[in-house]
Amino acid sequence: MLKKRNVFFWLLSLLILIGISGETHNVEKAKSQETNASVIKLTKNISRITLQFGLRPNTAALTGPDGVLLVDTGHKDVADQLVLTVKELKKGAIKYIINTHLHHDHAGGNDIAGKNAEIINLNNLSQCVSKGVVSQSKEELKGKSGTPLGKFYLLNFNGEQIKLIPYPGVHSSTDLIIYFSSSGVAHMGDLLLTQSFPAVGPNVQKYMGFLEIIIDFFPSETKFIGGHGRDYSMNDLKEYQKMLLTTIEIVRREMKNGKTVEETKSAKVLERWKDWGVYLEFLNTDYWINAVYISYQ
């Protein structure tokens, strides 16, 4: 029976990592005319754009004399509106698009927004180095404790030093952290969901280790853009970590007491944290209980 539940959970995780079900995609198309944009200015030249459509992924826009650089392009259905929103921020061509990962809610608008742009993602970084678009660092990024975050790639644009830090294998196989190191802004993609439980499936232990490294590496004044949801300060990120550790401890206690996944869900042991399953409804407390059971069994 447990094996069957594991198979079901793996299939559920796969749907989550792909992004969204076909049924929701149809709803997106039906609501495409109702979309509006929220623009939050984080620094003089960096804004966070969120189109109120579908999964509401967050795009970052770096503007300046060299043109525009976008981090993620969101859903294909509303890519035209993203382009119009960017034009309101800054007149000039979109020169670069960097994808935090290749799920369609983050890279679906590439073909439309990036018609004349250089598109960069984890899968083509080697080609980008060969073409001279980015350079590869020989050094490793390390946190305050000396813990390595990994090697990185560098792009200089609009006077900004942009570090592209690969971190695949926790949320997806193509995850990049985009760090505007001159301005102290990091776009984490779906490695950080600021109003939801993390979409990491059976990789909860890996994810908690990842958060430790991120908190250790980034300066205390860093502004974090998540893949979906509001922006975070370092204090916000630490509070998020505490919440996850608390919920994991509660679920693991149920596991140690011999409770099944279904018994733990029925007991509503995470009812206090049910609001974390509102912004992205498929990442609710039942999902998180499943994820912890699979990750720690």
BAFI-253114 format. One record per residue (C-alpha): chain; residue number from 1; residue in three letters; x, y, z. Coordinates in Angstrom, 3 decimals. Layout:
N
R  drenfi  rovo  marro        xx        yy        zz
R       A   NUM    ALA         X         Y         Z
...
END
This chain:
297
R  drenfi  rovo  marro        xx        yy        zz
R       A     1    MET     0.000     0.000     0.000
R       A     2    LEU     2.821     2.380     0.896
R       A     3    LYS     4.480     1.646    -2.428
R       A     4    LYS     1.286     2.622    -4.279
R       A     5    ARG     1.093     5.879    -2.334
R       A     6    ASN     4.730     6.584    -3.163
R       A     7    VAL     4.049     6.100    -6.869
R       A     8    PHE     1.028     8.401    -6.617
R       A     9    PHE     3.070    11.056    -4.861
R       A    10    TRP     5.845    10.876    -7.443
R       A    11    LEU     3.255    11.437   -10.179
R       A    12    LEU     1.784    14.343    -8.226
R       A    13    SER     5.236    15.848    -7.778
R       A    14    LEU     5.876    15.522   -11.500
R       A    15    LEU     2.712    17.497   -12.276
R       A    16    ILE     3.790    20.170    -9.805
R       A    17    LEU     7.274    20.427   -11.292
R       A    18    ILE     5.874    20.670   -14.810
R       A    19    GLY     3.934    23.623   -13.543
R       A    20    ILE     0.191    23.253   -13.864
R       A    21    SER    -2.457    20.884   -15.135
R       A    22    GLY    -4.171    21.150   -18.505
R       A    23    GLU    -7.454    22.050   -16.828
R       A    24    THR    -5.922    25.127   -15.213
R       A    25    HIS    -4.223    26.039   -18.491
R       A    26    ASN    -7.666    26.235   -20.133
R       A    27    VAL    -8.836    28.518   -17.339
R       A    28    GLU    -5.803    30.727   -18.004
R       A    29    LYS    -6.774    31.181   -21.638
R       A    30    ALA   -10.340    32.026   -20.699
R       A    31    LYS    -9.168    34.740   -18.313
R       A    32    SER    -6.437    36.205   -20.510
R       A    33    GLN    -8.402    39.404   -21.119
R       A    34    GLU    -8.655    40.089   -17.377
R       A    35    THR    -4.918    40.263   -16.754
R       A    36    ASN    -3.267    43.254   -15.103
R       A    37    ALA     0.304    43.935   -14.045
R       A    38    SER     1.828    44.744   -10.684
R       A    39    VAL     5.202    46.510   -10.825
R       A    40    ILE     7.347    46.830    -7.696
R       A    41    LYS    10.499    48.950    -7.927
R       A    42    LEU    13.213    47.268    -5.838
R       A    43    THR    16.110    49.534    -6.819
R       A    44    LYS    16.582    52.428    -9.230
R       A    45    ASN    17.032    50.038   -12.185
R       A    46    ILE    15.479    46.736   -11.019
R       A    47    SER    11.728    46.114   -10.903
R       A    48    ARG     9.660    43.056   -10.137
R       A    49    ILE     6.748    42.506   -12.540
R       A    50    THR     3.859    40.187   -11.705
R       A    51    LEU     1.012    39.625   -14.135
R       A    52    GLN    -2.181    38.636   -12.308
R       A    53    PHE    -2.733    35.581   -14.451
R       A    54    GLY    -2.303    31.823   -14.044
R       A    55    LEU     0.330    31.026   -11.432
R       A    56    ARG     1.426    34.689   -11.215
R       A    57    PRO     5.157    34.083   -11.731
R       A    58    ASN     7.545    36.927   -10.955
R       A    59    THR     9.648    38.559   -13.662
R       A    60    ALA    12.595    40.842   -12.858
R       A    61    ALA    13.471    43.682   -15.227
R       A    62    LEU    16.868    45.407   -15.237
R       A    63    THR    16.680    48.651   -17.215
R       A    64    GLY    19.345    51.152   -18.219
R       A    65    PRO    21.231    52.742   -21.096
R       A    66    ASP    22.170    49.369   -22.603
R       A    67    GLY    18.544    48.253   -22.882
R       A    68    VAL    16.478    45.749   -20.901
R       A    69    LEU    17.318    42.421   -19.301
R       A    70    LEU    14.497    40.161   -18.100
R       A    71    VAL    14.657    37.306   -15.659
R       A    72    ASP    11.848    34.946   -16.725
R       A    73    THR     9.006    35.714   -19.128
R       A    74    GLY     6.063    33.955   -17.483
R       A    75    HIS     3.115    32.382   -19.243
R       A    76    LYS     3.030    32.483   -23.038
R       A    77    ASP    -0.611    33.606   -23.002
R       A    78    VAL     0.271    37.013   -21.523
R       A    79    ALA     3.769    37.573   -22.927
R       A    80    ASP     2.492    40.445   -25.087
R       A    81    GLN     1.296    42.232   -21.972
R       A    82    LEU     4.661    41.642   -20.306
R       A    83    VAL     6.361    43.338   -23.264
R       A    84    LEU     3.988    46.314   -23.014
R       A    85    THR     4.619    46.588   -19.263
R       A    86    VAL     8.387    46.574   -19.840
R       A    87    LYS     8.038    49.339   -22.454
R       A    88    GLU     6.293    51.482   -19.856
R       A    89    LEU     9.310    51.034   -17.592
R       A    90    LYS    11.938    51.811   -20.189
R       A    91    LYS    12.061    52.558   -23.882
R       A    92    GLY    14.592    50.236   -25.423
R       A    93    ALA    15.000    46.738   -26.705
R       A    94    ILE    14.927    43.605   -24.583
R       A    95    LYS    18.532    42.497   -25.046
R       A    96    TYR    18.736    39.521   -22.665
R       A    97    ILE    16.368    36.994   -21.122
R       A    98    ILE    17.641    34.733   -18.361
R       A    99    ASN    15.429    31.856   -17.249
R       A   100    THR    15.578    30.725   -13.638
R       A   101    HIS    14.383    27.376   -14.984
R       A   102    LEU    12.491    26.060   -17.981
R       A   103    HIS     9.000    25.327   -16.653
R       A   104    HIS     6.419    26.915   -18.937
R       A   105    ASP     5.124    29.367   -16.327
R       A   106    HIS     8.609    30.929   -16.246
R       A   107    ALA     9.868    30.456   -19.800
R       A   108    GLY     6.630    30.258   -21.772
R       A   109    GLY     6.915    33.825   -23.048
R       A   110    ASN    10.477    33.507   -24.351
R       A   111    ASP     9.578    33.375   -28.043
R       A   112    ILE     7.391    36.467   -27.817
R       A   113    ALA     9.356    38.647   -25.387
R       A   114    GLY    12.706    37.465   -26.696
R       A   115    LYS    12.274    37.797   -30.471
R       A   116    ASN    15.478    39.835   -30.720
R       A   117    ALA    17.041    38.893   -27.393
R       A   118    GLU    19.799    36.565   -26.278
R       A   119    ILE    18.112    33.847   -24.215
R       A   120    ILE    20.191    32.309   -21.451
R       A   121    ASN    19.379    29.254   -19.333
R       A   122    LEU    21.222    26.447   -17.588
R       A   123    ASN    21.047    24.209   -20.647
R       A   124    ASN    22.839    26.641   -22.967
R       A   125    LEU    25.386    28.251   -20.646
R       A   126    SER    28.297    26.505   -22.379
R       A   127    GLN    27.208    27.898   -25.754
R       A   128    CYS    26.822    31.349   -24.207
R       A   129    VAL    30.392    31.151   -22.933
R       A   130    SER    31.624    30.112   -26.389
R       A   131    LYS    29.817    33.071   -27.963
R       A   132    GLY    31.218    35.480   -25.396
R       A   133    VAL    27.791    36.321   -23.995
R       A   134    VAL    28.776    35.298   -20.459
R       A   135    SER    32.054    34.361   -18.816
R       A   136    GLN    32.624    31.413   -16.499
R       A   137    SER    34.278    32.031   -13.175
R       A   138    LYS    37.078    29.750   -12.061
R       A   139    GLU    36.419    30.491    -8.412
R       A   140    GLU    33.689    29.100    -6.176
R       A   141    LEU    31.228    31.283    -4.325
R       A   142    LYS    31.462    30.685    -0.583
R       A   143    GLY    29.382    31.849     2.336
R       A   144    LYS    30.486    33.526     5.529
R       A   145    SER    31.219    30.139     7.079
R       A   146    GLY    33.212    29.001     4.049
R       A   147    THR    30.439    26.689     2.822
R       A   148    PRO    30.513    26.614    -0.991
R       A   149    LEU    27.507    27.668    -3.063
R       A   150    GLY    29.234    26.690    -6.287
R       A   151    LYS    30.825    28.154    -9.390
R       A   152    PHE    29.057    30.857   -11.327
R       A   153    TYR    28.782    32.635   -14.663
R       A   154    LEU    29.070    36.379   -15.084
R       A   155    LEU    27.242    38.893   -17.255
R       A   156    ASN    27.869    42.650   -17.095
R       A   157    PHE    24.979    44.780   -18.325
R       A   158    ASN    23.741    48.303   -17.536
R       A   159    GLY    26.589    48.704   -15.082
R       A   160    GLU    25.338    45.708   -13.107
R       A   161    GLN    27.403    42.637   -12.276
R       A   162    ILE    25.023    39.708   -12.711
R       A   163    LYS    26.005    36.321   -11.333
R       A   164    LEU    24.270    33.221   -12.690
R       A   165    ILE    24.555    30.460   -10.107
R       A   166    PRO    23.499    26.927   -11.149
R       A   167    TYR    21.639    24.939    -8.484
R       A   168    PRO    19.828    22.049   -10.205
R       A   169    GLY    18.313    18.995    -8.557
R       A   170    VAL    16.178    20.493    -5.784
R       A   171    HIS    13.202    21.983    -7.630
R       A   172    SER    14.110    21.139   -11.236
R       A   173    SER    17.065    20.066   -13.358
R       A   174    THR    17.541    23.573   -14.807
R       A   175    ASP    17.504    25.927   -11.810
R       A   176    LEU    19.613    29.090   -11.841
R       A   177    ILE    19.880    31.733    -9.131
R       A   178    ILE    20.205    35.183   -10.698
R       A   179    TYR    22.130    37.539    -8.412
R       A   180    PHE    22.368    41.245    -9.215
R       A   181    SER    25.355    41.564    -6.933
R       A   182    SER    25.941    45.299    -7.470
R       A   183    SER    22.387    46.066    -6.299
R       A   184    GLY    21.924    43.279    -3.762
R       A   185    VAL    18.908    41.631    -5.428
R       A   186    ALA    18.579    37.875    -5.991
R       A   187    HIS    15.914    36.236    -8.161
R       A   188    MET    15.567    32.719    -6.785
R       A   189    GLY    12.983    31.366    -9.234
R       A   190    ASP    11.051    28.433    -7.782
R       A   191    LEU    13.848    27.689    -5.353
R       A   192    LEU    11.957    30.184    -3.193
R       A   193    LEU     8.162    30.397    -2.980
R       A   194    THR     7.562    33.187    -0.506
R       A   195    GLN     3.859    32.526     0.146
R       A   196    SER     3.788    28.741    -0.260
R       A   197    PHE     5.369    25.537     0.868
R       A   198    PRO     8.350    24.795    -1.406
R       A   199    ALA     7.725    22.819    -4.604
R       A   200    VAL    10.468    20.271    -4.009
R       A   201    GLY     8.566    16.972    -3.922
R       A   202    PRO    10.732    14.299    -2.269
R       A   203    ASN    13.731    16.645    -1.860
R       A   204    VAL    12.772    18.264     1.447
R       A   205    GLN    16.061    17.395     3.165
R       A   206    LYS    18.050    18.749     0.219
R       A   207    TYR    15.975    21.898     0.249
R       A   208    MET    16.543    22.590     3.923
R       A   209    GLY    20.289    22.198     3.343
R       A   210    PHE    19.982    24.602     0.423
R       A   211    LEU    18.282    27.235     2.598
R       A   212    GLU    21.135    26.990     5.102
R       A   213    ILE    23.630    27.690     2.324
R       A   214    ILE    21.590    30.624     0.947
R       A   215    ILE    21.255    32.260     4.363
R       A   216    ASP    24.977    31.766     4.935
R       A   217    PHE    25.998    33.174     1.540
R       A   218    PHE    23.888    36.246     0.854
R       A   219    PRO    24.473    39.555     2.656
R       A   220    SER    21.918    40.525     5.295
R       A   221    GLU    20.569    43.419     3.203
R       A   222    THR    19.769    41.246     0.142
R       A   223    LYS    16.316    41.549    -1.424
R       A   224    PHE    14.961    38.190    -2.588
R       A   225    ILE    12.520    37.740    -5.470
R       A   226    GLY    10.728    34.402    -5.316
R       A   227    GLY     9.328    32.512    -8.270
R       A   228    HIS     5.810    33.317    -7.019
R       A   229    GLY     4.647    35.570    -4.192
R       A   230    ARG     5.929    38.673    -2.441
R       A   231    ASP     9.545    39.745    -2.028
R       A   232    TYR    11.622    38.724     0.985
R       A   233    SER    14.239    40.334     3.177
R       A   234    MET    16.862    38.165     4.861
R       A   235    ASN    14.783    38.251     8.062
R       A   236    ASP    11.775    37.022     6.080
R       A   237    LEU    13.859    34.173     4.693
R       A   238    LYS    14.976    33.153     8.170
R       A   239    GLU    11.376    33.175     9.400
R       A   240    TYR    10.393    31.018     6.429
R       A   241    GLN    13.132    28.558     7.347
R       A   242    LYS    11.841    28.428    10.937
R       A   243    MET     8.301    27.743     9.743
R       A   244    LEU     9.463    24.871     7.551
R       A   245    LEU    11.601    23.371    10.325
R       A   246    THR     8.656    23.530    12.734
R       A   247    THR     6.222    21.861    10.334
R       A   248    ILE     8.767    19.190     9.407
R       A   249    GLU     9.335    18.407    13.091
R       A   250    ILE     5.587    18.026    13.680
R       A   251    VAL     5.119    15.677    10.720
R       A   252    ARG     8.195    13.621    11.596
R       A   253    ARG     6.869    13.180    15.128
R       A   254    GLU     3.723    11.668    13.658
R       A   255    MET     5.887     9.396    11.533
R       A   256    LYS     7.836     8.228    14.596
R       A   257    ASN     4.555     7.500    16.361
R       A   258    GLY     3.644     5.107    13.567
R       A   259    LYS     0.981     7.271    11.938
R       A   260    THR     0.343     6.818     8.217
R       A   261    VAL     0.319     9.721     5.769
R       A   262    GLU    -3.468     9.671     5.624
R       A   263    GLU    -3.822     9.555     9.407
R       A   264    THR    -1.511    12.562     9.718
R       A   265    LYS    -3.519    14.508     7.148
R       A   266    SER    -6.805    13.600     8.832
R       A   267    ALA    -5.453    14.767    12.184
R       A   268    LYS    -4.866    18.218    10.633
R       A   269    VAL    -1.575    18.574    12.465
R       A   270    LEU    -0.593    21.495    10.195
R       A   271    GLU    -3.927    23.341    10.407
R       A   272    ARG    -2.147    26.354    11.918
R       A   273    TRP    -0.206    26.746     8.659
R       A   274    LYS    -3.084    26.186     6.211
R       A   275    ASP    -2.713    29.725     4.821
R       A   276    TRP     0.582    28.640     3.242
R       A   277    GLY    -1.529    26.605     0.823
R       A   278    VAL    -3.661    29.521    -0.386
R       A   279    TYR    -1.454    31.405    -2.892
R       A   280    LEU    -0.613    28.241    -4.833
R       A   281    GLU    -3.409    25.875    -3.873
R       A   282    PHE    -1.723    22.671    -5.013
R       A   283    LEU     1.117    23.300    -2.536
R       A   284    ASN    -1.092    22.907     0.516
R       A   285    THR    -0.585    21.223     3.884
R       A   286    ASP    -1.538    17.778     2.509
R       A   287    TYR     1.121    18.186    -0.201
R       A   288    TRP     3.708    19.196     2.409
R       A   289    ILE     2.860    16.244     4.670
R       A   290    ASN     3.335    13.920     1.677
R       A   291    ALA     6.628    15.567     0.803
R       A   292    VAL     8.003    15.201     4.332
R       A   293    TYR     6.913    11.553     4.593
R       A   294    ILE     8.588    10.624     1.322
R       A   295    SER    11.734    12.642     2.055
R       A   296    TYR    12.340    11.297     5.545
R       A   297    GLN    11.055     7.712     5.378
END
